[in-house]
Amino acid sequence: MQPMKTWPYPRVVAHRGGGTLAPENTLAGLCVGAAFGHTMAEFDVKLSADDITFLLHDDTLDRTSNGQGAAAQLRYRQIAAFDAGSWLDARFEDEHMPTLAEAAQCCREEGLAANVEIKPCPGRDAQTGRLVAAETARLWAKPMAAGALPPLLSSFSVEALIAAREAAPDVPRGLLVERVPDDWREQTAALGCVSLHASYRHLDEALVARIKEAGLFILAYTVNDLDAAQRLVRWGVDTVCTDRIDLIGPHALD
């Protein structure tokens, strides 16, 4: 991956598709984010027992569907049968946990760039990183509209990012952390990352300046206060990820 000279992505990314306004990591969520004018969405991707890449944040199905149990122990056809929308609102009844292929098609139709977070289940870091990255590269290699942005991979798992780099070296990668570690320069360089994604609560102006001076771009998550988002941009943060896609609109930080 060659160093990225300019950051092509928008100032605001819709967290898990539709933020708090739609069930997370669903096609409905992506469509809601796009309906508010957003042009990029973040979502989480992991593997089913039969190695299908699909959207889910947690290791288990319990919180965001009417299913139960560990995702890694279920085949995707079982996972796809669960209702992943009614937990938020009856309007989203029968919304399912989509495959990465379905999400890519939805992004294409809605004009959304994608931040694909690799979210391994325990013990499946390398396998998840490899398969999600390879599938991402394949899906976004299809002819895209003029001006369409490449997907951005990210993960908290160093092992997953190493596997992603090997499987799809040309897909941009970002290292996800909560608090920026002391060895952030060494880690991002070793992983060939173009960006560092950190909790905004642990960023300050001086740290942002050091990261930018090192040639990295910065995504701050999960920023749900407009004043905080504006302050981060003044410091030099390139993109904020938000649940409040209504409060922090696509042009709120231009």
Sequence and secondary structure as in RCSB ss.txt:
>XXXX:A:sequence
MQPMKTWPYPRVVAHRGGGTLAPENTLAGLCVGAAFGHTMAEFDVKLSADDITFLLHDDTLDRTSNGQGAAAQLR
YRQIAAFDAGSWLDARFEDEHMPTLAEAAQCCREEGLAANVEIKPCPGRDAQTGRLVAAETARLWAKPMAAGALP
PLLSSFSVEALIAAREAAPDVPRGLLVERVPDDWREQTAALGCVSLHASYRHLDEALVARIKEAGLFILAYTVND
LDAAQRLVRWGVDTVCTDRIDLIGPHALD
>XXXX:A:secstr
    SS  S SEEETTTTGGGS TTSHHHHHHHHHTT  EEEEEEEE TT  EEE SSSBSTTTSS  SBGGGS 
HHHHHTS  STTT GGGTT    BHHHHHHHHHHHT EEEEEE   TT HHHHHHHHHHHHHHHTTS   TT   
 EEEES HHHHHHHHHH TTS EEEEESS  TTHHHHHHHHT SEEEEEGGG  HHHHHHHHHTT EEEEE    
HHHHHHHHHHT  EEEES TTTS TTTT 
